[in-house]
Amino acid sequence: MTASHEITQWLVLWSDGHQDAEREVMRLLVPEMRKLAGRFLRRERQNHTLQPTALVNEAYIRLVDTKNIRWQDRSHFFAMAARFMRNILVDYARRRMRAKRESIRITFDESIRYAEGTSAELVALNDALDALTRLDPRKASVVELRFFGGMSVKEVAAVLRVSPNTVVRDWDLSRAWLRREMQAEGAA
């Protein structure tokens, strides 16, 4: 594995507009992005049509299109990658739900119901997380980095520049808040 400071140096060069640095960052970090995409997709239904490579490619396109970002380090990069992957999956789930509503189903299939529920749950989580972001952006970032980014408490603490104890506390409070919010939304 490449030393973290070397990756940080490449990220800074990329921020400064060096094309070679962009290619080197991607060469070094795409394998880790694939692992992150795999973690995301393991939480999805089994017959999910989006593959890790496609998720990484879409996230890569969004990362490259991000203008005026000053990369701080590897953790900052993966925080952004996690956010983009979350958005891609939520957009995918919304399109899937919209297509299901627009089509007429004559037969009932248990697996289709399960798949719709998974998409609906992801959209509900995203909506609740957006609401949490308006109330407490740091707590929402903790959830995004832990749940969607698969980061450890220590990594999240480094990205957010807070103590690990703060991350644990925010994680516990946020999960309880999100659970309550999603249950209330489900009852509505």
C-alpha positions as CSV (number, residue, x, y, z in Angstrom):
1,M,0.0,0.0,0.0
2,T,1.2,3.5,-0.8
3,A,2.2,5.7,2.0
4,S,-0.6,8.2,3.0
5,H,1.8,11.2,2.7
6,E,2.6,10.2,-0.9
7,I,-1.1,10.0,-1.8
8,T,-1.6,13.4,-0.1
9,Q,1.2,14.9,-2.3
10,W,-0.5,13.5,-5.4
11,L,-3.8,14.9,-4.3
12,V,-2.4,18.4,-3.7
13,L,-0.7,18.3,-7.2
14,W,-4.1,17.2,-8.7
15,S,-5.7,20.2,-6.9
16,D,-3.1,22.4,-8.5
17,G,-4.2,21.2,-12.0
18,H,-1.5,18.6,-12.8
19,Q,-3.0,16.0,-15.2
20,D,-0.3,13.5,-14.4
21,A,-1.3,13.7,-10.7
22,E,-4.9,13.0,-11.5
23,R,-3.9,9.8,-13.3
24,E,-1.6,8.8,-10.5
25,V,-4.3,9.4,-7.8
26,M,-6.7,7.2,-9.8
27,R,-4.1,4.5,-10.3
28,L,-3.4,4.5,-6.6
29,L,-6.9,4.8,-5.2
30,V,-9.3,3.1,-7.7
31,P,-8.7,-0.3,-6.1
32,E,-9.8,1.1,-2.8
33,M,-12.7,2.8,-4.5
34,R,-13.8,-0.7,-5.8
35,K,-13.7,-2.0,-2.2
36,L,-15.8,0.9,-1.1
37,A,-18.3,0.3,-4.0
38,G,-18.4,-3.3,-3.0
39,R,-19.4,-2.4,0.6
40,F,-22.1,-0.1,-0.8
41,L,-23.5,-2.7,-3.0
42,R,-23.4,-5.5,-0.4
43,R,-26.1,-3.5,1.4
44,E,-28.3,-3.5,-1.7
45,R,-30.6,-6.3,-2.9
46,Q,-28.9,-9.4,-4.3
47,N,-30.0,-8.9,-7.9
48,H,-28.8,-5.3,-8.1
49,T,-28.0,-4.4,-11.7
50,L,-25.4,-1.8,-10.8
51,Q,-21.9,-3.3,-10.6
52,P,-19.0,-2.0,-8.4
53,T,-17.0,-1.0,-11.5
54,A,-19.9,1.1,-12.9
55,L,-20.4,2.7,-9.5
56,V,-16.6,3.5,-9.3
57,N,-16.6,4.9,-12.9
58,E,-19.6,7.2,-12.2
59,A,-18.0,8.4,-9.0
60,Y,-14.7,8.9,-10.8
61,I,-16.5,11.1,-13.4
62,R,-18.0,13.2,-10.6
63,L,-14.7,13.5,-8.7
64,V,-12.9,14.6,-11.9
65,D,-15.7,17.1,-12.6
66,T,-15.4,18.6,-9.2
67,K,-13.9,22.1,-9.6
68,N,-12.0,24.2,-7.1
69,I,-11.6,21.5,-4.6
70,R,-8.4,21.5,-2.4
71,W,-7.8,17.8,-1.6
72,Q,-6.5,17.6,1.9
73,D,-5.6,13.9,2.2
74,R,-6.7,10.4,1.4
75,S,-9.6,10.5,3.9
76,H,-10.9,13.7,2.4
77,F,-10.9,12.1,-1.0
78,F,-12.8,9.0,0.2
79,A,-15.3,11.2,2.1
80,M,-16.1,12.8,-1.2
81,A,-16.1,9.5,-3.1
82,A,-18.5,8.1,-0.5
83,R,-20.8,11.1,-0.9
84,F,-20.9,10.7,-4.6
85,M,-21.5,6.9,-4.4
86,R,-24.3,7.5,-2.0
87,N,-25.9,10.0,-4.4
88,I,-25.5,7.7,-7.3
89,L,-27.2,4.8,-5.5
90,V,-30.0,7.0,-4.3
91,D,-30.6,8.4,-7.8
92,Y,-30.6,4.8,-9.1
93,A,-33.1,3.8,-6.4
94,R,-35.4,6.7,-7.2
95,R,-35.3,5.9,-10.9
96,R,-36.1,2.3,-10.2
97,M,-39.0,3.3,-7.9
98,R,-40.3,5.7,-10.5
99,A,-40.1,3.0,-13.2
100,K,-42.0,0.6,-11.0
101,R,-44.8,3.1,-10.4
102,E,-45.1,3.8,-14.1
103,S,-45.3,0.1,-15.1
104,I,-48.4,-2.0,-14.5
105,R,-47.8,-5.3,-12.7
106,I,-50.3,-8.1,-13.2
107,T,-48.6,-10.8,-11.1
108,F,-47.2,-10.6,-7.6
109,D,-43.7,-11.6,-7.1
110,E,-42.1,-11.7,-3.6
111,S,-38.6,-10.8,-4.9
112,I,-39.9,-7.7,-6.6
113,R,-41.6,-6.6,-3.4
114,Y,-38.3,-7.1,-1.6
115,A,-36.3,-5.2,-4.2
116,E,-38.8,-2.3,-4.1
117,G,-38.5,-2.2,-0.3
118,T,-34.7,-2.0,-0.5
119,S,-34.9,0.9,-2.9
120,A,-37.5,2.6,-0.8
121,E,-35.5,2.2,2.4
122,L,-32.4,3.7,0.7
123,V,-34.4,6.7,-0.5
124,A,-36.0,7.0,3.0
125,L,-32.6,6.9,4.6
126,N,-31.3,9.5,2.2
127,D,-34.2,11.8,2.9
128,A,-33.8,11.4,6.7
129,L,-30.1,12.0,6.3
130,D,-30.8,15.2,4.3
131,A,-33.1,16.3,7.2
132,L,-30.3,15.6,9.7
133,T,-27.9,17.6,7.6
134,R,-30.1,20.6,8.0
135,L,-30.2,20.1,11.8
136,D,-26.6,19.0,12.4
137,P,-24.2,18.7,9.5
138,R,-21.5,17.1,11.5
139,K,-23.7,14.2,12.7
140,A,-24.9,13.7,9.2
141,S,-21.3,13.6,8.0
142,V,-20.5,11.0,10.6
143,V,-23.3,8.8,9.3
144,E,-22.3,9.3,5.7
145,L,-18.7,8.4,6.4
146,R,-19.4,5.5,8.6
147,F,-22.4,3.9,6.9
148,F,-21.8,4.8,3.3
149,G,-18.0,5.3,3.4
150,G,-17.3,2.3,5.5
151,M,-14.7,4.4,7.5
152,S,-13.6,3.5,11.0
153,V,-14.3,5.8,14.0
154,K,-10.6,6.9,13.9
155,E,-10.8,7.7,10.2
156,V,-14.0,9.7,10.6
157,A,-12.4,11.6,13.5
158,A,-9.4,12.5,11.3
159,V,-11.6,13.7,8.4
160,L,-13.9,15.8,10.7
161,R,-11.1,16.9,13.0
162,V,-12.9,15.8,16.2
163,S,-12.1,13.2,18.8
164,P,-13.0,9.6,18.3
165,N,-15.3,9.9,21.4
166,T,-17.2,12.6,19.6
167,V,-17.6,10.4,16.6
168,V,-19.0,7.5,18.7
169,R,-21.4,9.9,20.4
170,D,-22.6,11.4,17.2
171,W,-22.9,8.0,15.5
172,D,-25.1,6.7,18.4
173,L,-27.3,9.8,18.5
174,S,-27.6,10.0,14.7
175,R,-28.6,6.3,14.3
176,A,-31.3,6.7,16.9
177,W,-32.5,10.0,15.3
178,L,-32.5,8.5,11.8
179,R,-34.4,5.4,13.0
180,R,-37.1,7.5,14.6
181,E,-37.3,9.8,11.6
182,M,-37.6,6.8,9.2
183,Q,-40.3,5.2,11.3
184,A,-42.3,8.4,11.5
185,E,-42.0,8.8,7.7
186,G,-43.1,5.2,7.2
187,A,-46.2,5.9,9.3
188,A,-47.1,8.9,7.3
